[in-house]
Amino acid sequence: MAESMQGLHRTCRCAEVTTEMVGKEVTLMGWVAKARNKGGLVFVDLRDRSGIMQLIFENGSIDEEGFAKAGKLRSEFVIAVTGTVEKRGGAVNENLATGEIELRVKDLRVLAEADVPPFPIEENSKTKDEIRLKYRYLDLRRPDLQRNIMMKSKVAMLTRQFFAKEGFLEIETPMLGKSTPEGARDYLVPSRVHPGSFYGLPQSPQLYKQLLMCSGFDRYIQIARCFRDEDLRADRQPEFTQIDMELSFVDVDDVIDVNERYLAFLFKEVLDIDVKLPIQRITWQEAMDRFGSDKPDMRFGMELHDVSDIVKDCGFGVFTGALENGGSVRGINAEGQGAMPRKKIDKLVEFVKGYGAKGLAYIAIAEDGTRKSSFAKFMKDEEMDALVKAMDGKPGDLLLFAADKTKLVYDVLGALRLELAKQMNLLDKNEYRFVWVTEFPLLEWSEEENRFTAMHHPFTMLMEEDLPLLDTDPGKVRAKAYDIVLNGNEIGGGSVRIHQDDIQERMFEALGFTKEAAHEQFGFLLDAFKYGVPPHAGLAYGLDRLVMLMAKADTIRDVIAFPKVKDASCLMTQSPSQVSEAQLHELGLDLEPEKEEKEEE
């Protein structure tokens, strides 16, 4: 039977008890992590969010009724205990903060009994994700998950503290706004008051924060909830949290400066790690040429080599064909992997096919300098020598090549570089390597829509010197955009915004928008800009991804209290779910046609 807490007050949490408190009386409350009945002694590990305290129940220290209750304790019972802190009688547990002490209990109350949980509540659980997420409230009792969630809370608190000192104002922006389909798909909310009309849940507070700059608030910050109805991906969530900011009267360097100091402050306070400032900057083009990715992992080398000039006249048709079609030939040197078995190389070929490659050419250099190659018969000896030299190939190395359209070559070798780094154990989770990637392309060509689309959004400012290219060669225009990348993950990104009417108009033209279409979607922002808009810029971090890396977690689900699974559903609450006909009727929605189609099927 559950007992009441009447008259009982917790004095501290489990792991807040220290050796200085030996001899003192404390009251603790929490969950039974483990109970061991040794006959005349009962040992219990009591768990709360701070950690674990060992309890000892002994006849004589506690009355008979209390000792009998202690003997019946099972995992996940909720209990309150009062007792005296003692030095441990047995061996010290160095894995626990409270490993030198225990609590000799004189009073026990069972506040709630518990069924046997469907899986063990333990760190680094091996239980299937589906079961853990169905019982997420139990999964969240695991100490490792609790540490992650507490770290996220600390990051949010420190973020507010830092930006408040820097003169930022925390301002909330609406959840129910106008749907702006440029970008990812919006989640739509039907309006009962305006039948047939819909709100869009925010993909980001972008337009509102720019309006706040028009309103003169100058420095805005918000820890904002955002929603994107994106196609299914393993580590994407339909709702997520951004650390969102916007600043007036600034350029690129100002935004980067305040954010470098923020990251240094955050990593020192949370992880006691010194981030070396200034953080390295590379352009988007350099990132692609060196790493095949606009979010390069800088913890290891294995950079791309462009060997197009070396092989342009060779006899290997795969290389020359790619070059004749305007592509390139590039390679990476997997140092020390020259003895890789053929089966393993074949697996790498299959891996890159998943990224669109037709195949992978290779040269394996043995320790004695002899070579095995998939294309040697098409090359002269001197051509092979030149190729190996261009790749810095040494005895014991494995040289891998991709030849195709340059964008595809980047994708293939960028992914292959990371895959090899995993296989070669080059990715150290204890190392944090930041890099700014700057000067992104302003526009990218969409085959689907047969027009240029904004790589970031339509309000991104271009590099002033590239303005003439906007009409003649839009694909070559660089943006005043910047991403902050950590260990191969983009943790934040932003840009300087367009604040001049004439440039914004030309940007819309380049995107294929008529004046009417632009006004229909963004009229309220364009109208606001007529009344004096300051130069402004901003940046937003993905809070979940940032904390995931800081916590060394494997997925963002491990830093979100109640995450969705890959198909955007919640296994615990069984949402999304159907709603009543009455609710649909109130909203003016009719699902009948779909029902009839299913009946016909």
Secondary structure, DSSP 4 states (H G I P E B T S, - for coil): -----TT----S-GGG--GGGTT-EEEEEEEEEEEEE-SSEEEEEEEETTEEEEEEEEBTTB-HHHHHHHHT--TT-EEEEEEEEEE-SS---TTSTTTTEEEEEEEEEEEE--PPPSS---TT--S-HHHHHHTHHHHTTSHHHHHHHHHHHHHHHHHHHHHHHTT-EE----SSB----SSSPPPEEE-SSSTT-EEE--S-SHHHHHHHHHTT--EEEEEEEEE--PPP-TT--SEEEEEEEEEES--HHHHHHHHHHHHHHHHHHHH-----SSPPEEEHHHHHHHHSSSS--TTS----EE-HHHHTTSS-HHHHHHHHTT-EEEEEEETT-TT--HHHHHHHHHHHHTTT-S--EEEEE-TTS-EEESSGGGS-HHHHHHHHHHTT--TT-EEEEEEESHHHHHHHHHHHHHHHHHHTT---TT---EEEEE--BSEEEETTTTEEEESS-TTBPBPGGGTTHHHH-GGGPBBSEEEEEETTEEEEEEEEBP--HHHHHHHHHHTT--HHHHHHHHHHHHHHHTT----EEEEEEEHHHHHHHHTT-SSGGGGSSS---TTS-BTTTTBS----HHHHHHHT---HHHHHHHHH-
